Amino acid sequence: MIGVRFLTAAASALIAATPALAAPAAPAPPASEPQTAPRDAPNFLIIVADDLGWSDLGAFGGEIATPNLDALALSGVRFTGFHTAPTCSPTRSMLMSGVDNHEAGLGTMAELLGPATLGLPGYEGYLNDRVASIAELLRAGGYATLMAGKWHLGLTPEREPAARGFEHSFALLQGLSNHFGADQNEAWTKAGLAPSYRDDGKPATLPKGQYSADYFADRLIGYLDASAKAGDRRPFFAYLPFTAPHWPLQAPAETIAKYRGRYNAGYEALRAERLARQKALGLVPADAVPHSLELARPWASLSTDERAVEARKMEVYAAMVDRMDQNVGRVIAALKAQGRYDNTIILFFADNGPEGNVIEAPSPRFKVGSPDAALPPAQALGIDNSLDNIGKPTSYVGYGPGWAQANSVPSWLVKGYTTEGGIRVSAFAAGRGVTGGGRIANANLDVRDVAPTLLDYAGLRQPSQFAGHAILPHEGHSLRPVLTASADRIRSADETLGYELFFRRALRQGDWKIVLLPKPTNRYTRGGVSTGRWQLFNVASDPGETRDLAAAEPARLASLVAAYDRYAKAKGVVPLPADAEAAPAPAARP
């Protein structure tokens, strides 16, 4: 086994001739009166993959069989600069709220709240009441709101999907679970690791033996079929957040079999293959240089037995992505059969970069009770991580830093980091009003843009109040100009976007980005990659963040650091601990 760790979040045929929607009017003040979407308002299907790598899909350079997602991406527009938070629940809070995660309640993950953050505004650990979810706003505007999949934005009845705008929902409340619904047994329950599912707000289970991606698709299709048969003429907002390909790596045996032997050459070879395809597809500059591998042993240094185990992990991971794609195909087929496909806008993206932790057993951080209590041995939970059992319901592994960095190529690092490998994700749009044909958009986009986009296309305005209290205004922009190809960007060159998680920091302005990975002197970053100082990159010419320009551009660096400080103060970001303060940038060399 690879014995190194990243410390990340514990343990994420449409045509251009389709009639375009009307251009949006000039920005209007927040609505104060009830609104109703127009009769011709489009449907929305938002699909979120969990811990997917930037290069996993075929349309983004991957070798995994993803024909359904590829067909959508190549009929629409692919985004090379779509960004999220470094981990899952902070991203989901921004998706639902349209504001920064530090304002929406997930300044850090609920599982990682500690003395420095517990009880502070914006660090509640759930989607708070300073925001209205996009589901709440669309439902108030006349939409049917439907969800099947992972929630991870609150565990209590008043914080569940049924209480935050979803008319129908089947939801996993926590961040992960056994993908086969097999962890409802006594041992897992006693260990505090039994997942919480809700079916329209009532306790439920993932049926034993059902695969998560299959069942989530089943439920969403069921909601859509029921509304179609009932003659429901309302437009719909359908939210399909898969738990695939999040660990534990598990998949149906017949899908795993498709990839046997495919990854025997190792992660360095896969990384090179994918980067070459990305360049051929025009997704990265032809001269793009990938960042060097971090904390991963060279494939050639592994023993024969170690290689076999590591290759099997990637085979299972590929099968999870494959199976997710199959289920996207089923949902699309259902929409076509219902006659709703042509009036639907589809957005697909991952919630963060690929998971780089070495994971070989459940983490106590995801316990329902005390997260710091010791867990029983893996054997007591019925876990068997032997080679022949990896991928089955009784296995529990992740695939580690080598494969994760192959899947985030050419980016630096993985989930949990504010580098591009942690926050730049595979994303595309397709459907009604999207000028497509396989177009590639290089604009700097963000998950905070999704909620404003949906309201724009729905013909609704965000109110200043919801449920009797004031709510924060959306911070993102509608993606419509990029979707319709009427503009190549939605942000001015001067606008900034800040990111922070686990005291790791970043700020983007135009093509420039600063990153601070604190020194490993606190429990949030110990064991991971750190620099202890601000670094400066031009991510347009250097997407791998390989050339630190801090010493060469001191004035630009100082300006961006000052902008980050303003962002952090405005959003209530918890300051760096004293032992992790940033060191000054190195002096320019003569």
GUFIRO-917893 format. One record per residue: x, y, z of N, C-alpha, C in turn. Coordinates in steps of 0.02 Angstrom, whole numbers, plus 50000, padded with zeros to 5 digits. Atoms other than C-alpha are relative to their C-alpha. Layout:
XYZXYZXYZ...
This chain:
500414994050000500005000050000500435006350000499654993749997500555017849970499905002850070500044998149931500945024250143500055007550011499984992749991500775043150116499295002649997500674997349996499315054650142499985007349978500184993050005498555070850084499505001250057500514998349952497575079450221499505004649964500524996250034495995085050132499374999550042500615001149964494175084850183499974992950020499915006549971493955070350295499754994649954500065006950012494125056050281500664998050016500264997350016491765073649765499964999549930499724996350058485865076448548499615006349991500264993350003485575094348580500365003849944499714996750059485915106448438499995007550010499944992749994486425124448418499385003549972500584996950029484835127548318499415000550048500544999449951483765125748474499875007450013500144992849992482865142448494500305002750065499704997049941483805153748612499485003550042500454996349956482935161048762500135007449992499944992750006482635179648767500575002550043499454997149962484095190248825499735003150064500244997349937483975195749006499955007649998500064992849995483395213149047500575002750043499504997149957484515225349138499884997750072500095002449931484835220249319499455003950036500554997049964483305223349425500114999550074499925000549927483195226749611499674993750026500305006049972482755212049724499245000550003500735000050000480935207049712499735000450071500324999649935479795211149857499304996949998500665002950008478165203949788500064992949974499995006950026477725185749748500075000149924499885000550072478295180449575499824993049976500145006550031477825166549456500384999749935499635000950063478905159749317499525000049941500435000150059478205162349142499844992949976500245006650021477285147949058500534996349959499505003350042478735144648939500674999450034499375000549963480065144249075500314993149989499685006550012481355130449048500044995750063499845004649947481625115149153500755000350013499295000449982483285112849243500174993150026499725006249973484285097049271500725001550020499334998849974485815099549382500284993350024499685006449983486955084349393500685001550031499374998949965488385084249519500344993350013499605005949985489745070949525500415001450062499684999349935490635067849690500734997849996499285001350002492545069149689500254997849931499805001850068492655067049500500635003949980499404996750025494335070949419499855004349938500114995450056494485085149292500064996549933499885003350064495065073149156499654993249994500315006650001493935058149193499554998749940500465001050055492625060749058500364999849933499705000250066493015056548878500045006849968500014993350029492545074248827500525004650030499484996249967493895080448946500674996449999499365003450010495275068448892500064993250032499975006449965494845052748991499874994049955500095006350036494825034648935499404996050026500575003549972493345029249045499405000849952500584999850044491765024948947499465004450029500514995349977490625040048972499625002749940500324997650062489625040848809499425004750010500584995849990488085048948883500205007150021499764993449980488985063048971500395003349943499624997250057490135065248820499535002949948500484997650050488635066848703499715006750021500264993749976487915080548812500535005549995499474995050000489575089648831500165002349930499814998350069489945088948645499435003149961500564996550031488195095248603499935007050029500064993649966488395109848721500655003750003499384996149991489835119948792500374997350060499575002449946491275113448897500365006050031499674994749962492025124549032500694997550023499335001849975493895124049064500195003750063499844995949942493825136649206499455000450051500545000149951492365131449316500284997950068499705001149934492815132349502499494998950055500425001649942492095126149665500415001250063499615000349938492605125349848500454993749997499565005850002493985112749888499684993450021500345006249981492755100149964499255000649991500695001050021490975094249949499485004750032500554996249970489825102550078500095007649991499954992950016490575120050057499785001649929500234998950069490305118449869499244999849996500735000750004488515112649893499645005950032500304994049970488165127450007500015005849951499964994550049488745139349870499534998749941500465001850053487745129949738499285001850020500694998949979486145131049840499865007450013500124993249976486385148949903500205005549951499744994850043487335158349768500465004950035499554995849963488465165849902500594995950025499405003249975490145161949981499844994950055500145005249950490215146250089500085002550071499904997349932490825156550238499405004150023500624996649983489175165950233499414995350004500565004650005488045151250192499994994850056500005004749944488565141050345500524994649998499495005350006489945129650281500695003149990499334997350001491495139950316500524994550007499635006350002492195122850352499484994450002500455005649998491445105550344499764998750071500285001349933490305100850490500434995050037499615005249968491405085750523500675002650026499354997449981492925096850546499965006550040500064994249957492245110750655500434998850063499555000649943493525113950792499995006350042500004994249955493955126450928500075006749965499894993750035494485139650801499385002449962500574998350043492825139250708499324998650031500645002249973491465131150814499615005950029500444994949974490005142850846500045006849967499934993550033490575157050733499485000749944500454998950056489375164950606500324997549935499755002850062489565156150440500344993350008499705006549986490275140650524499504995650038500525003949966488635132850579500044992649984499975007050021488975116750484499384997649963500605001650040487325117450389499815006249960500234994450040486475128450260499575004450045500314995949948485975142950371499425004249973500594996050018484515155150370500185007049974499814993750032485525169750302499894999549924500105001150071485155162150131499354996349988500555004250025483695154950034500294995549947499745004650051484095139349934499685001449933500294999150067483835139849747499374995849992500615004150003482555125949772499425003950032500534996049968481575137249891499765005549954500194994450043481605151749769499634997649938500345002550060481125141349617499324997150018500655002749980479735132449711499505005650012500434994249988479045149249768499795003249934500154997250065479095154449584499604995349955500445004450039478035139749526500324993849972499665005950025479315126149492499854993950044499965006349963479185107949541500734998850016499315000749978480765104349641500124992950023499905007249991481455086549641500734998650012499315001649985483025078849712500074992650017499815006749979483845061849727500764999750004499285000449993485605059749797500255002850066499654997749940486815067449921499825007250017500184993449975486305082450027500615003350034499404997949963487715085450156499975007350021500084993049979486995102250211499595000650063500374999849938486185097750376499674993350015500255006649980485605082550474499335000350035500614999549961484105089150571499405001449956500604999250042482295089950509499935006949968500084993250028482325108850487500555001849950499444998750046483935107550383500024995149942500015005150053483475093150268499715002849935500274997650064482995094750084499265001650002500724998949997481145093350125499835006750033500114993649966481315108950234500335005849964499634994750035482405118650112499805000549926500284998450065481295119049959499854994249954500125005550046481205101649885499324996750014500665002849996479445095649852500034992450008499885007249994480045077749829500754998850003499295001349995481735071049883500134993350033499705005849967482665055149922500735001850010499354996849988484265060850007500404996250052499515001949950485815054550095500215006550035499854993849965486085067650230500745001050013499284999449987487915063750268500405000549935499564999250057489415065050154500164993749962499835006250035489635046750112499634994250032500325006149975488925029350133500244994249957499895005850042489125011650071499575000649937500364999050063488635012049887499494994649986500475005550011487674995649899499464999750053500515000249949486565000050045500104994250048499865005949959487444986250143500225001850070499734998149935487954996350295499465001550051500534999149952486314995550387500044994650055499955005649953486964981150493500165002550071499924998349930487174980850681500695002950016499324997749985489064983250682500105007349980499924993150023489014999250579499585004750043500434995749958487575006150683500325001250067499684999249935488495002950847500615004549995499414995850009490035011550777499825007349985500214993250015489005027150740500105001949928499854998850070489285025350553499414998549954500595001350042487535020950493499785006549968500194993750034486995033850362499275001850015500684997549991485425044450374499715001749931500364998650062484275043950222499325002850018500674997349992482665053850205499624999649934500455000550058481215050650087499435004950013500484994549988480175066750078499975001750075499954998049931480785070650253499904994550051500115005549954480425053550328500614995349998499435004649999481775041150384499934994549948500015005050053482255029050247500674996649998499365003450011483645017450189500124999349926499835002250068484555013850029499914992450000500145007249996483854996449994500634995849991499405004150001485164983150027500074996749931499865002950065485984977249867499905004749942500094994950053485424992449767500645004249996499424995850008486865002349694499795007350001500214993149987486825020749743499825003849936500134996150061486945028249568499374997549965500605002950031485615016249502499385002450037500604998549961484415019949644499845007449998500134992850005484635038849640499675001649933500314998850066484245038649453499294997249999500685002949997482755027149485499525004950032500454995749964482025039149610499855006549962500134993950038482265054749504499564998749940500435001850056481525046149353499294998850024500675001149973480075040749462499635006450014500324993549988479735058649516499795003249934500154996950065479815064649336499434996449965500545003950031478705050549272499335001550033500624998849964477415053649408499715006849982500254993350016477295072149370499755000449928500235000050070477165068949183499334996549993500645003750004475775056149206499435003850032500514996149966474855067949323499815006349961500154994050039474875081449190500245006450032499734994149967475905093249298500355004349948499734995650052476255107949183500545004750026499484995649973477475116649299500694998149972499315001750015479285117949245500304996650061499705003549943480425107349353500735002050009499304999649980482075109349444500184993250028499805006749980482845092049455500745000150019499334999949973484405089949561500234992850012499765006949998485415073849542500744999950023499315000249974486955074149657500214992950017499775006849989487755057049641500504999750059499455001249954488875049849777500594996849965499455002750040489955042049641500395005849970499595005749979491425041249625500355001050068499734999149932491695046049810500144993250032499875006149962492525032849918499444998750050499615006050015492275019249974499904997849927500035002050070492695012849800499634993449994500435005850007491305000649758499605000749935500374999850063490444995949595499764993049983500235006750022489454981749515500554996349964499465004150026490584967449466500055000249924499985000150074490074967649282500295006449971499714993750024490594985849265500745000250015499285000349984492254983249354500374995749949499685004750047492634968849234500215003449935499834996550062492664981149088500695003150003499374996349993494254989049158500574995850026499475004449975495264973949212500625000649956499364999550035497074976749165500135006749968499924993650036496774994249095500525004550033499574995249964497825002949229500644996950026499405003449977499264990949249500645004049988499404996150014500475003649177500135005450052499894995449945500225015149327499755007049988500304993350003499715032849365500425005049960499614995450041501185041649282499824999249926500185001350070500735033249117499315002749984500684997450011498895037549135500005007649996499954992849999499335055449175500255002849933499734997850065500365057249016499494999049944500515001450051498995049248910499455005350001500554995349995497655060748974500215007149981499774993350018498675076648957500085000649924499934999850074499065072248775499325000749968500674999450029497215070048739499705006950014500264993449985496775086348826500295005249951499704995350047498005095548715499714999149930500305001450065497305086948560499295002749995500684997549999495545092048612499965007650007499994992849992496075110148640499765002450068500234998349933495635109848825500535003650041499444996649966497355115748883500485002549947499524997650049498735125448796500464994349976499575005350028499825114848682500664999450036499375000349963501335119348787499904999450075500145000649929500485116148955500464994950032499565004549963501635108249083499644997850063500355002249940500875097349219500425001250063499644999449938501335100049399500294993250018499705006449979502495086849471499564996550051500375003949951501725072749572500245001650071499844998549930501645076249759499814994050043500145005049948501765063249898499784993249972500165006550030501555048449780500644996349983499425004050017502825034549765500014998549925499965001950071503445031349587499724993049990500305006650015502495016849508500544994649997499475005050008504135008149469500284997750067499745001949934504565007949656499534995350037500485004449967503014997749701500164992749985499925007250012503114978949722499454997649954500515002950044502124967549607499334999750035500635000449964500814964849741499705007050011500244993249990500684983449777499695002849935500274997650064500434987349593499324996949986500635003450013499054974449581499435003250039500514996949958498104982249726499845007049975500124993150023498335000049663499645000149933500345000350065497814995449486499264998150009500695002049987496254986849554499585005950026500374994249975495755002749647499785004549943500184995750056495805012749486499494996649955500515003650039494814999249396499315001150030500654999049967493435000949525499775007249993500174992950008493505019849518499715001249930500244999150068493315019349329499304997149991500665003050004491825007749348499475004450032500474995449968491005020149466499815005849954500144994650047491175034149339499584997449942500375003250054490555022449202499274999050019500695001449978489025017449304499615006550009500344993649996488615035549343499785002349931500174998050068488665039249157499404996149973500575004150022487485024749121499355002850028500614997549969486235032149243499815006949976500164993750033486375049449168499634998549934500335001950061485905041049005499284997950011500685002149985484365033449086499555006150014500394994049985483795050449151499855003949937500114996550064484035058548981499484996449957500495003950038483065044448898499305001150027500664998849971481635047149020499735006949981500224993350020481575065748982499775000149927500205000250071481505062048796499334996449992500625003850004480125049248821499405004250024500534995749973479125062248920499885006249957500074994150041479365075448786500255006450034499774994249962480275086948909500725001849985499284999150011482055085548847500175006649965499844994150040482005099748721499905006550038500114994049961481435112048854500404999950065499615000849939482765107348981500715002649991499314997949997484395116149023500364995350048499635004949960485695103849089500685003050019499344998149975487185108649197500314994050036499645005449967488475095649248500665002750027499344998349974489975098049362500154995550060499795003549940490975089749500500005004850058500044995749941490915096149678500685002450023499314998049982492815097449696500474995449961499525004350033494415089249635499994992950028499995007049978494815070749655500314999050068499775001549932495125063149826500694997050001499315002349998496985060949864500214996550064499825003549939496925053350037500114992649989499965007249996497515035750069499474997850049500575001949959495915028050136499944992449999500025007349996495885010150197499514997650053500505001849949494515010450331499575006250013500434994349985493075021550389500365005050045499714994749959493565038250466499535001750057500434998049944492935042950639499695006849990500284993350010492615060550573499294999849973500675000550027491035054250488499524996350045500465003149952490295046550644499415004750014500604996149984488525052050684500065002850071499914997749932488975053450869500655003850007499374996549987490645059150940500514998549946499535001450055491855061250793500704998250024499335001449975493375059350905500064993350035499975006649967492895042550981500324994949954499665005150038493895027550927499494995449965500425004750037493165015750797500234992950014499795007049995493154996850810500444998149941499595002150056494404987550701499584998749938500365001050063493954986150518499674993149997500275006850003493704967450538499344999550038500625000249961492354970750669499415002949961500514997250043491404980550538499884995849938500085004450058491554966350414500365002349939499644997250057492804975450304500564995349978499485004450029493924965250188500295003749939499674996250053495154975250082500514995949962499555004350039496024960350003499895001449926500024998550072496394961549817499354997749967500595002750034494964950349761499355003050025500634997349972493704959349872499925007549988500054992850012494104977449826499465001549948500564998350044492564985049746499344997050021500615003249976491314973749835499725003950059500314996249945490094980049969500384999650066499645000849937491234973750108500705002949998499354996750003492774983350049499905007450016500044992949982493195001150101500685003249988499364996950017494625009950010499885006249957499944994750050495085025749916500574998249954499485002050048496325026249774500655003950006499374997049983497655037949842500255005649954499764993950032498725052549782500244999149928499755000950068499475044849624499455000449949500565000050047497845041249535499635006750002500364993649995497045057249601500345005349958499654995050039498405067749521500024998449926500105001750070498275058049359499335002749976500674997950019496425062549360499905007550002500054992749998496725081049398500495003349952499504997350045498095083049267499705005449954499324998449982498825095549226500065003850066500044995549942498305103849389500444997750058499605001249940499235104949554499544997650055500335002949942498585093649693499274998149987500635003650002496855087449732499495003250047500524997949953495285089149839500305002450066499784997449936495505099349997500495005749994499524994650011496745111649920499695005549958500234994350040496435128949848500405000849936499675000350065497605124749704499494997849948500475001850053496805121249535499784992750004500205007049994496815102549569499454998850050500535000649951495645105449715499365003549982500604995950011494455118549645499805000749926500224999850070494455117449454499714993249982500345006350010493205104249401499734999349929500325001650063492505095749249499285002750000500674997050000490925105249197499805001649928500274998150066489805108449047499275001850006500724998450005488085114948997499754997849932500315002150063486895108648864499255001450006500724999549999485075110348814499725006349971500374994450029483815123848778500395006550009499684993549997484615140348735500754999950005499285000549996486395133748745500294999549930499665000450065487435137548591500574995150007499555005549985488375121348581500464997949943499575002750052489195110248452500694998250023499345001949974490625105248566500455005950015499624994049986491175123048598500354999650067499614999749937492485126248733500015007350023499984993349971492315141348848500535000150054499444999649953493855146748945499895005250055500144994849951492995159749054500104997650072499945001549929493305160549241499294999750030500685001149975491675153149310500034996950069500005002249931491135147949483499324997150018500625003249979489835137349570499515005150029500444994649977489155153549646499595003049944500374997450058488555157649470499374995949983500555004550020487315143149462499325002850021500654997549977485905150349569499775006149961500224994350041485895167249478499814998049929500155002350067485895157949313499294997149997500665003250001484355147649357499455005150009500514994849992483385162749418499935004149936500014996250062483865172249260499584996449947500365003950051483235158449144499284998850020500695001149977481685155849252499585006449997500374993750002481225174149232499815002650068500144998049931481295176949420500565004550026499504996049966482195189349531500084997650071499895001849931482975185549697499675005050046500314995349953481935193049838500515002450052499574997649946482725203349976499854996550065500205003849941481785192950105499704993449979500325006450012481215175050116499824997050068500255003049938480195166150250500025004950058500064995049947480035182450345500645003050025499374997049977481865186950359500435001849939499564997850054483195195650255500474994449979499515004850025484325185150145500555003649962499434997050034486015188550069499905000049924500084999950074486015193949886500514995449967499555004250037486795182349759500645003749982499354997050015488645185549728500254998149931499785002250066488845176149564499665003849945500294997050060488335180749388499634994649960500325004750046487145172749265500494997749947499575002950052488055161249146499735001049930500334999550065486875165849005500455002749944499584997650055488135176348904500484994649974499545005350022489345161548900499614994349969500395005450028487975148748868499755001649930500264998050065487315158548720500545002349952499434997750040489055163248656499945007349981500044992850014488575181548662500585003850031499404997149969490115184948770500454994350020499535005449983491685175348812500174999950074499895000149928491665179748997499425003650035500534996849961490505185549136500305004550055499664996049949491805193949248500485004849967499504995350024492835209349219500684997650022499325001949983494715207849227500195002250071499844997549934494675217149394499634996350056500405003449947493385206349486500414994450032499645005249964494075194849620499524994750028500375005549968493495178049687500474996950051499605002949947494145171649853499794992950017500125006949979494295153849916500404998650064499655001949939494735146950089499684993750028500245005949964494595130150175500604996950036499475002949959495625122350316500615004650004499484994849999496625138650318500415000349936499704999550066497175135350139499625005449961500304993950026496865151050038500175001149927499874998250070496745157649861499575005949981500404994650029496135172549763500155000449926499944999650073495825174149576499785006949977500184993750033495815190249475500234999649928499825000950070495745188649286500384993549991499595006050011497105176449233500484998650059499525000549946498065178849396499694996850062500245003549940497935168449553500554999750052499535001049944498775168449723499764994150042500155005949960498855152949833500455000150062499625000849938499385150650015499824993250030500075006449965499615133050085500405000750064499644998649938500045135850269500504994550018499515004849975501515127650353499654994650041500355005649967501075110550425500115000050075499904999449928501045116450604499345000050037500645000749966499195114250641499644993849974500305006550015498035099350635499615000049935500374999750062497135105450480500444998449939499575000750059498645104450366500584995250011499445004449987499855092450451499984993949954499965005850043500445078950332499875001549927500144998350069499945088350175500555004349970499534995750035500845099250049499925007150026500034993149977501295116650110500585003949972499464995650020502335131550060500145005250054499914995149947502055143450207500035007149976499974993250026501965158650093499535000649940500414998850060500915166649957500414998649937499715001150066501285160849780499565003249948500354996450053500775169349618500074996249935499995003750063500285160849455499565003549948500454998250055499585165449285499704993549975500285006650013498385150949266499754999249928500185000650070497925155049086500574996949960499425002850036499685151449023500314994250037499695005149958500155139849166499474996550043500545003249962498635129249216500244995150053499725004549950499775117449312500295003450060499714996149945500335131449429500714997650015499315002549994502135126549398500515005650006499524994450000502935143949386499765005350049500174995049949502835154449544500315006649980499774993550022502955172649491500005005250056500034995349944502885180249665500615004550003499404995949997504685186149662500065004749941499944995950060504565192849485499475005549997500564995250003502915202249514499805002150070500164998449930502995209049693499415004850007500554995249994501785223449661499334996649989500625003750014500475212049585499834995450060500115004349943500695199749728499715003950059500234996049944500465213349859499285002349990500684997850015498905219749772499494994350010500465005749994498115202449766499944997750072500035001849929498565198449947499545004950037500444995049969497725214749998499274998649982500685001750021496195209649896499754993950038500215005949961496175192749984499825002150071500144997849932496245201350153499315003450004500664996850001494725211850105499454994849994500485005550007493805196250049499904996450066500045003849939494205186950209499635004050055500334995949950493635201450318499255000649984500704999250019492025203750219499604993750012500355006449994491575185250228500054996950068499945002949934492075182150407500434993850003499555005850000493465169850367500435000150063499595000549939494345163750525500735001149982499304998650016496135170450529500444993850008499505005349993497645159250511500244999750072499675000549934498325152450676500695003249997499364996549999499895161650730500574995749975499445004350021500985146350697499974998349927500055001450072500405145750516499995006249958499994993750037500605163850466500454999549939499635000450063501225166650290500695003250007499334997150004503065169650263500035004849941499954995350057503595183850147500224996349937499795002950063503855180149964500755000549993499274999650009505635176349912500195006049957499764994450039506655190549841500144997849929499855001650070506845191449653500744998649991499305001750015508425183449589500285004749947499714995550051509635194449491500064996349934
